[in-house]
Amino acid sequence: MVLSDVDIHRYIAEGKIRVTPELPAEQFGSCSVDFRLGNEFGVFEHSKHAFIDLREKTAIQELMRTIVVPDGESFILQPGEFALAITEERLELDDDVLGRLEGRSSLGRIGIIVHGTAGLFDPGWRGKATLELSNLGRMPVALYPGMRICSFTFEQLTTPSSVPYHKKASNKYAGQDRPLASKLVSETSK
């Protein structure tokens, strides 16, 4: 069952969904909550590295450069470019609530995609959301830290998860507070 705005407010009041910093009223939709873009981005240094080899033990994070955008300035996402970003808000979910990250149609209509496949946030998630930004359009787009970049919807599980994300031994991204690259190499090198 997808939670309505009434239920989202109730879950926040009960501590089943925790968002910091506190959300202003304009970030609530009828069944979603908007999150804002943080100021840290990760971009692949494709001029230094010819390709990503998933059998190589080099961490994918080492193939990326971190860019921190000062408040009031923009990050320009070029056509065909891919970048990781982070939300300004931190999200914590109880063990019986899951979250789904969704793009905003206003950005989609200019070619900006905020996630490729990583839209599910397991029960027990704790951390900021890494965004997989892509510009499918033909024009560069200026993205500003603090702008509403994505939305979250929430669903109630029938029972609490027996192994919520924060308790999984393989929870590679738990507690993240910066955009983390894929940790797939650590899986394939085992």
C-alpha positions in Angstrom: 0.0 0.0 0.0 1.4 3.4 -1.0 1.2 5.9 1.8 -0.9 9.1 1.2 0.3 12.5 2.4 -1.8 12.0 5.6 0.0 8.7 6.3 3.5 10.1 5.5 2.9 12.9 8.0 1.7 10.4 10.6 4.7 8.1 10.0 7.1 11.0 10.3 5.4 12.1 13.6 5.6 8.5 14.9 9.3 8.2 13.8 8.7 5.4 11.3 10.0 7.7 8.6 12.8 10.1 9.6 14.0 12.9 7.4 16.6 15.4 8.3 16.7 18.3 8.0 12.9 18.7 8.6 10.9 19.2 5.4 9.0 22.4 4.6 5.3 22.0 3.6 6.0 22.7 -0.1 8.0 19.5 -0.4 5.0 17.3 0.4 2.8 16.0 -2.5 -0.4 14.0 -2.3 1.6 10.7 -1.9 5.2 11.8 -2.0 7.9 13.9 -0.5 10.4 15.9 -2.6 14.1 15.8 -1.7 16.6 18.5 -2.7 19.9 18.2 -4.5 23.1 18.2 -2.4 26.3 19.9 -3.3 28.6 16.9 -3.9 28.9 15.2 -7.3 31.0 12.3 -8.7 32.0 12.2 -12.3 34.0 9.6 -14.2 37.4 10.7 -15.3 37.0 9.2 -18.8 40.0 11.0 -20.1 42.2 9.1 -17.6 40.5 5.7 -17.8 39.6 4.0 -21.0 36.9 1.7 -19.5 35.6 0.2 -16.4 36.8 -3.4 -15.9 34.6 -5.2 -13.4 37.2 -8.0 -13.0 39.8 -5.5 -12.0 40.2 -5.0 -8.3 40.4 -1.2 -8.7 37.5 0.4 -6.8 35.2 2.2 -9.2 35.2 5.2 -6.8 38.9 5.6 -7.7 37.9 6.2 -11.3 35.8 9.2 -10.3 36.5 12.8 -9.4 34.6 14.6 -6.6 33.1 18.0 -7.4 31.7 20.1 -4.5 29.5 23.0 -5.8 29.4 26.1 -3.6 26.0 27.4 -2.6 24.4 29.5 -5.3 26.5 28.0 -8.1 25.5 25.3 -10.5 26.6 21.9 -11.7 26.3 21.8 -15.5 25.2 18.4 -16.8 26.2 18.0 -20.4 24.2 16.1 -23.0 24.9 12.4 -22.7 26.8 12.9 -19.4 26.4 10.7 -16.3 27.1 11.9 -12.8 26.4 10.7 -9.3 25.0 13.2 -6.8 23.6 13.1 -3.3 20.4 14.4 -1.7 20.5 17.2 0.9 18.1 15.2 3.1 19.0 12.1 5.1 16.4 9.3 5.2 15.8 6.6 7.8 13.1 4.0 7.4 11.7 1.6 10.0 12.0 -2.1 9.4 8.5 -2.3 8.0 8.6 0.6 5.5 10.2 0.8 2.1 10.9 3.9 0.0 10.9 4.4 -3.7 12.9 7.2 -5.3 11.2 8.7 -8.4 12.2 11.4 -10.8 10.3 14.6 -11.1 8.4 15.1 -14.3 9.5 18.8 -14.6 13.1 17.6 -14.9 12.2 14.6 -17.1 10.6 16.9 -19.6 14.0 18.5 -20.2 15.9 15.2 -20.4 17.2 14.9 -16.8 16.9 11.4 -15.3 17.7 11.0 -11.6 18.0 7.3 -11.4 18.6 4.4 -13.8 17.8 1.4 -11.7 18.4 2.2 -8.0 15.0 3.4 -7.0 14.2 1.0 -4.2 15.2 1.8 -0.6 14.9 -1.3 1.6 13.2 -1.3 5.0 15.8 -0.2 7.5 17.6 2.1 5.1 19.6 4.9 6.7 21.6 7.5 4.8 21.4 10.0 2.0 20.3 8.8 -1.4 22.8 8.7 -4.2 21.3 9.9 -7.5 22.3 8.6 -10.9 22.0 11.7 -13.0 21.8 11.6 -16.8 21.1 14.2 -19.4 19.2 12.6 -22.3 18.5 16.0 -23.9 20.6 17.9 -26.5 21.3 20.9 -24.3 23.4 21.3 -21.2 21.3 21.8 -18.0 22.4 23.8 -14.9 21.5 22.0 -11.7 21.6 23.9 -8.4 22.2 22.5 -4.9 19.1 22.9 -2.9 16.7 22.5 -5.8 14.0 19.8 -5.6 15.5 17.0 -7.6 13.5 13.8 -6.8 10.6 12.5 -4.8 10.1 9.6 -2.5 7.0 7.5 -2.1 6.6 5.0 0.8 5.0 1.6 1.2 4.0 -0.3 4.3 5.2 -3.9 4.5 2.8 -6.5 5.8 5.4 -7.4 8.6 8.8 -6.0 9.5 11.7 -7.3 7.5 13.6 -10.2 9.2 16.8 -8.6 7.9 16.4 -4.9 7.4 19.1 -3.1 5.3 21.0 -1.7 8.3 21.5 -5.2 9.7 22.5 -7.0 6.4 26.1 -8.1 6.3 26.2 -7.0 2.6 24.8 -3.5 3.1 27.4 -1.8 1.0 25.8 1.7 1.0 24.3 1.9 4.5 24.9 5.3 6.2 26.2 7.0 3.1 26.5 10.8 3.3 28.2 11.4 -0.1 27.6 10.0 -3.6 29.2 6.5 -3.6 30.2 4.8 -6.8 29.2 1.2 -7.5 30.8 -1.4 -5.3 30.1 -4.1 -7.9 33.9 -4.8 -8.2 33.9 -6.0 -4.6 31.2 -8.5 -5.5 32.8 -9.8 -8.7 36.3 -10.1 -7.2 35.3 -12.6 -4.5 
